[in-house]
Amino acid sequence: MPCANHPDVVADLSTCARCGKSFCPDCVISLQGQTVCAACKNERVQDIKSGSTQEDLELAGPGARFVGAFIDGLVFVIPVFAIAIPFGMMAAQSGARTGEMPLGATLAIMIIPSVGAVAYEALMLTARGQTLGKMVAKTKVVRPDGSNISASQAWGRAVSRILMGATRILGLIDALMVFSKERTTLHDRIAKTRVITWKR
């Protein structure tokens, strides 16, 4: 990714802690340990003046997070299974003829939903920090300081959540971590993110 202001510059880039965009050294400054671009500088200065800190974040509760995940499941399941079911039907027909399930069809049925879930979550979080479910539940995924997450954090969060869910035991532990003092799941800890209440 080139610098957002200078497309010809692709080296020595830094990510703005607030907007998550990449910038060259000439386009960013450091304020109290955070790298921010010119467009986000004033907001960061206001945060510093007002004493805004990580403790000011209103972490989303288990109920709101469950609602968001449930709605995302409903939104996501319909189109994914509309694609996966035909593969399953073809596999069943082929299996009836040969006596065994074709490997390609089996992998497609398993992989398509997982890849779709990762892409849906990662792309939505990269774009606005919210999936459709999180919009309804009025929650948002942010960095520990409250700034927008980066694309790498969004993808890392989505991939780690799916991988842990596939192991079942880790998936259960991951989900139960939402009841911890910091209300931070394992996939949030891996991606260095937090889920906060967002009513804007």
C-alpha positions as a LaTeX table, in Angstrom:
\begin{tabular}{lrrr}
\hline
Residue & $x$ (\AA) & $y$ (\AA) & $z$ (\AA) \\
\hline
Met1 & 0.00 & 0.00 & 0.00 \\
Pro2 & 1.47 & 3.40 & $-0.97$ \\
Cys3 & 1.26 & 6.56 & 1.08 \\
Ala4 & $-2.33$ & 7.85 & 1.08 \\
Asn5 & $-1.11$ & 11.35 & 0.15 \\
His6 & 1.86 & 10.40 & $-2.07$ \\
Pro7 & 1.03 & 7.33 & $-4.21$ \\
Asp8 & 4.61 & 7.16 & $-5.53$ \\
Val9 & 6.00 & 6.53 & $-2.00$ \\
Val10 & 5.83 & 2.89 & $-0.89$ \\
Ala11 & 8.74 & 2.60 & 1.57 \\
Asp12 & 9.07 & 3.47 & 5.28 \\
Leu13 & 5.33 & 3.86 & 5.73 \\
Ser14 & 3.56 & 4.23 & 9.07 \\
Thr15 & $-0.06$ & 3.50 & 9.98 \\
Cys16 & $-2.14$ & 6.28 & 11.49 \\
Ala17 & $-3.39$ & 5.14 & 14.90 \\
Arg18 & $-6.80$ & 6.73 & 14.29 \\
Cys19 & $-7.79$ & 6.18 & 10.65 \\
Gly20 & $-5.61$ & 3.12 & 9.96 \\
Lys21 & $-4.30$ & 4.48 & 6.63 \\
Ser22 & $-0.63$ & 4.25 & 5.58 \\
Phe23 & 1.49 & 7.37 & 5.28 \\
Cys24 & 5.12 & 8.28 & 4.53 \\
Pro25 & 7.29 & 9.95 & 7.21 \\
Asp26 & 6.46 & 13.43 & 5.84 \\
Cys27 & 2.73 & 12.92 & 6.43 \\
Val28 & 2.66 & 11.80 & 10.07 \\
Ile29 & 3.61 & 13.06 & 13.49 \\
Ser30 & 3.92 & 11.39 & 16.88 \\
Leu31 & 1.75 & 12.61 & 19.76 \\
Gln32 & 2.29 & 10.93 & 23.14 \\
Gly33 & 3.55 & 7.76 & 21.53 \\
Gln34 & 0.88 & 7.55 & 18.82 \\
Thr35 & 1.54 & 8.07 & 15.13 \\
Val36 & $-1.21$ & 10.13 & 13.48 \\
Cys37 & $-1.72$ & 11.75 & 10.10 \\
Ala38 & $-2.44$ & 15.44 & 9.56 \\
Ala39 & $-6.18$ & 14.84 & 9.18 \\
Cys40 & $-6.37$ & 13.05 & 12.53 \\
Lys41 & $-3.96$ & 15.31 & 14.41 \\
Asn42 & $-6.62$ & 17.67 & 15.79 \\
Glu43 & $-8.73$ & 14.77 & 17.08 \\
Arg44 & $-5.70$ & 13.28 & 18.83 \\
Val45 & $-4.85$ & 16.65 & 20.38 \\
Gln46 & $-8.41$ & 16.92 & 21.69 \\
Asp47 & $-8.11$ & 13.43 & 23.18 \\
Ile48 & $-4.93$ & 14.44 & 24.98 \\
Lys49 & $-6.45$ & 17.71 & 26.25 \\
Ser50 & $-9.55$ & 15.96 & 27.52 \\
Gly51 & $-7.50$ & 13.23 & 29.17 \\
Ser52 & $-9.10$ & 10.49 & 27.06 \\
Thr53 & $-7.49$ & 7.14 & 27.88 \\
Gln54 & $-8.07$ & 3.45 & 27.39 \\
Glu55 & $-10.01$ & 3.39 & 30.65 \\
Asp56 & $-12.57$ & 5.76 & 29.12 \\
Leu57 & $-13.66$ & 3.10 & 26.62 \\
Glu58 & $-17.00$ & 1.50 & 27.37 \\
Leu59 & $-16.32$ & $-2.15$ & 26.66 \\
Ala60 & $-19.27$ & $-3.99$ & 25.11 \\
Gly61 & $-20.94$ & $-6.54$ & 27.38 \\
Pro62 & $-21.52$ & $-10.23$ & 26.62 \\
Gly63 & $-25.16$ & $-9.58$ & 25.71 \\
Ala64 & $-24.37$ & $-7.00$ & 23.02 \\
Arg65 & $-21.59$ & $-9.16$ & 21.63 \\
Phe66 & $-23.89$ & $-12.19$ & 21.46 \\
Val67 & $-26.57$ & $-10.19$ & 19.65 \\
Gly68 & $-24.02$ & $-8.95$ & 17.11 \\
Ala69 & $-22.64$ & $-12.44$ & 16.50 \\
Phe70 & $-26.13$ & $-13.92$ & 16.21 \\
Ile71 & $-27.23$ & $-11.36$ & 13.61 \\
Asp72 & $-24.00$ & $-11.82$ & 11.66 \\
Gly73 & $-24.70$ & $-15.54$ & 11.64 \\
Leu74 & $-28.15$ & $-14.99$ & 10.16 \\
Val75 & $-26.87$ & $-12.52$ & 7.57 \\
Phe76 & $-23.98$ & $-14.76$ & 6.61 \\
Val77 & $-25.55$ & $-18.23$ & 6.69 \\
Ile78 & $-28.14$ & $-17.69$ & 3.94 \\
Pro79 & $-25.82$ & $-16.70$ & 1.05 \\
Val80 & $-23.05$ & $-19.09$ & 2.08 \\
Phe81 & $-25.28$ & $-22.11$ & 2.28 \\
Ala82 & $-26.96$ & $-21.08$ & $-0.97$ \\
Ile83 & $-23.52$ & $-21.69$ & $-2.49$ \\
Ala84 & $-22.51$ & $-24.68$ & $-0.37$ \\
Ile85 & $-25.76$ & $-26.69$ & $-0.65$ \\
Pro86 & $-25.44$ & $-27.30$ & $-4.41$ \\
Phe87 & $-21.96$ & $-28.73$ & $-3.78$ \\
Gly88 & $-23.45$ & $-30.99$ & $-1.13$ \\
Met89 & $-26.16$ & $-32.20$ & $-3.49$ \\
Met90 & $-23.65$ & $-32.93$ & $-6.23$ \\
Ala91 & $-21.46$ & $-34.74$ & $-3.72$ \\
Ala92 & $-24.40$ & $-36.83$ & $-2.52$ \\
Gln93 & $-25.35$ & $-37.80$ & $-6.06$ \\
Ser94 & $-21.76$ & $-38.69$ & $-6.90$ \\
Gly95 & $-21.39$ & $-40.59$ & $-3.64$ \\
Ala96 & $-24.52$ & $-42.61$ & $-4.40$ \\
Arg97 & $-22.98$ & $-43.71$ & $-7.67$ \\
Thr98 & $-19.45$ & $-44.40$ & $-6.47$ \\
Gly99 & $-20.10$ & $-45.31$ & $-2.85$ \\
Glu100 & $-17.85$ & $-42.55$ & $-1.48$ \\
Met101 & $-17.86$ & $-38.76$ & $-1.16$ \\
Pro102 & $-15.60$ & $-36.94$ & $-3.67$ \\
Leu103 & $-12.75$ & $-35.22$ & $-1.84$ \\
Gly104 & $-13.16$ & $-31.98$ & $-3.80$ \\
Ala105 & $-16.84$ & $-31.67$ & $-2.90$ \\
Thr106 & $-16.13$ & $-32.46$ & 0.76 \\
Leu107 & $-13.42$ & $-29.80$ & 0.95 \\
Ala108 & $-15.65$ & $-27.26$ & $-0.81$ \\
Ile109 & $-18.46$ & $-27.80$ & 1.68 \\
Met110 & $-16.03$ & $-27.31$ & 4.57 \\
Ile111 & $-13.91$ & $-24.50$ & 3.16 \\
Ile112 & $-16.46$ & $-22.22$ & 1.44 \\
Pro113 & $-18.30$ & $-21.23$ & 4.67 \\
Ser114 & $-15.03$ & $-20.65$ & 6.56 \\
Val115 & $-13.45$ & $-18.53$ & 3.83 \\
Gly116 & $-16.68$ & $-16.59$ & 3.41 \\
Ala117 & $-16.93$ & $-15.91$ & 7.16 \\
Val118 & $-13.34$ & $-14.65$ & 7.34 \\
Ala119 & $-13.73$ & $-12.41$ & 4.27 \\
Tyr120 & $-17.05$ & $-10.98$ & 5.46 \\
Glu121 & $-15.76$ & $-10.09$ & 8.92 \\
Ala122 & $-12.34$ & $-8.84$ & 7.84 \\
Leu123 & $-13.59$ & $-6.64$ & 5.01 \\
Met124 & $-16.36$ & $-5.11$ & 7.12 \\
Leu125 & $-14.04$ & $-4.42$ & 10.06 \\
Thr126 & $-11.40$ & $-2.94$ & 7.76 \\
Ala127 & $-13.97$ & $-0.62$ & 6.19 \\
Arg128 & $-15.66$ & 0.68 & 9.36 \\
Gly129 & $-14.78$ & $-1.44$ & 12.40 \\
Gln130 & $-18.27$ & $-2.95$ & 12.38 \\
Thr131 & $-20.02$ & $-5.89$ & 10.79 \\
Leu132 & $-23.78$ & $-5.68$ & 10.11 \\
Gly133 & $-24.41$ & $-7.43$ & 13.41 \\
Lys134 & $-22.21$ & $-4.99$ & 15.30 \\
Met135 & $-24.05$ & $-2.06$ & 13.70 \\
Val136 & $-27.36$ & $-3.39$ & 15.02 \\
Ala137 & $-25.85$ & $-4.20$ & 18.44 \\
Lys138 & $-24.16$ & $-0.75$ & 18.49 \\
Thr139 & $-20.67$ & $-2.11$ & 19.07 \\
Lys140 & $-17.38$ & $-1.49$ & 17.29 \\
Val141 & $-13.95$ & $-3.13$ & 17.12 \\
Val142 & $-11.14$ & $-0.70$ & 17.95 \\
Arg143 & $-7.54$ & $-0.63$ & 19.14 \\
Pro144 & $-6.95$ & $-0.56$ & 22.92 \\
Asp145 & $-6.63$ & 3.24 & 22.72 \\
Gly146 & $-9.98$ & 3.58 & 20.94 \\
Ser147 & $-8.58$ & 4.32 & 17.47 \\
Asn148 & $-9.56$ & 2.47 & 14.29 \\
Ile149 & $-8.00$ & $-0.94$ & 13.67 \\
Ser150 & $-5.79$ & $-1.71$ & 10.68 \\
Ala151 & $-6.54$ & $-4.15$ & 7.88 \\
Ser152 & $-3.97$ & $-6.61$ & 9.27 \\
Gln153 & $-5.70$ & $-6.52$ & 12.66 \\
Ala154 & $-9.09$ & $-7.11$ & 11.02 \\
Trp155 & $-7.84$ & $-10.12$ & 9.03 \\
Gly156 & $-5.85$ & $-11.50$ & 11.94 \\
Arg157 & $-8.87$ & $-11.24$ & 14.23 \\
Ala158 & $-11.18$ & $-12.95$ & 11.73 \\
Val159 & $-8.75$ & $-15.76$ & 10.88 \\
Ser160 & $-7.84$ & $-16.51$ & 14.51 \\
Arg161 & $-11.51$ & $-16.61$ & 15.52 \\
Ile162 & $-12.38$ & $-19.11$ & 12.77 \\
Leu163 & $-9.36$ & $-21.31$ & 13.50 \\
Met164 & $-10.13$ & $-21.44$ & 17.21 \\
Gly165 & $-13.77$ & $-22.15$ & 16.48 \\
Ala166 & $-12.75$ & $-25.12$ & 14.34 \\
Thr167 & $-11.02$ & $-26.77$ & 17.32 \\
Arg168 & $-14.21$ & $-26.49$ & 19.45 \\
Ile169 & $-12.34$ & $-26.50$ & 22.78 \\
Leu170 & $-10.40$ & $-23.36$ & 21.93 \\
Gly171 & $-13.56$ & $-21.93$ & 20.40 \\
Leu172 & $-15.43$ & $-22.42$ & 23.68 \\
Ile173 & $-12.58$ & $-20.92$ & 25.72 \\
Asp174 & $-12.41$ & $-18.02$ & 23.26 \\
Ala175 & $-16.14$ & $-17.32$ & 23.64 \\
Leu176 & $-16.09$ & $-17.61$ & 27.44 \\
Met177 & $-13.28$ & $-15.05$ & 27.70 \\
Val178 & $-15.91$ & $-12.38$ & 27.00 \\
Phe179 & $-16.92$ & $-12.82$ & 30.64 \\
Ser180 & $-13.40$ & $-11.95$ & 31.85 \\
Lys181 & $-12.70$ & $-8.69$ & 33.67 \\
Glu182 & $-11.47$ & $-7.01$ & 30.48 \\
Arg183 & $-14.27$ & $-8.61$ & 28.38 \\
Thr184 & $-11.59$ & $-9.50$ & 25.85 \\
Thr185 & $-11.77$ & $-12.77$ & 23.92 \\
Leu186 & $-8.71$ & $-14.69$ & 22.79 \\
His187 & $-9.09$ & $-13.50$ & 19.20 \\
Asp188 & $-9.25$ & $-9.91$ & 20.48 \\
Arg189 & $-6.07$ & $-10.48$ & 22.48 \\
Ile190 & $-4.30$ & $-11.99$ & 19.46 \\
Ala191 & $-5.29$ & $-9.07$ & 17.21 \\
Lys192 & $-4.78$ & $-6.47$ & 19.97 \\
Thr193 & $-8.35$ & $-5.20$ & 19.62 \\
Arg194 & $-11.26$ & $-4.33$ & 21.89 \\
Val195 & $-15.03$ & $-4.34$ & 21.30 \\
Ile196 & $-16.66$ & $-1.20$ & 22.63 \\
Thr197 & $-20.16$ & 0.26 & 22.81 \\
Trp198 & $-20.63$ & 2.55 & 19.82 \\
Lys199 & $-23.76$ & 4.71 & 19.67 \\
Arg200 & $-22.64$ & 7.33 & 17.17 \\
\hline
\end{tabular}
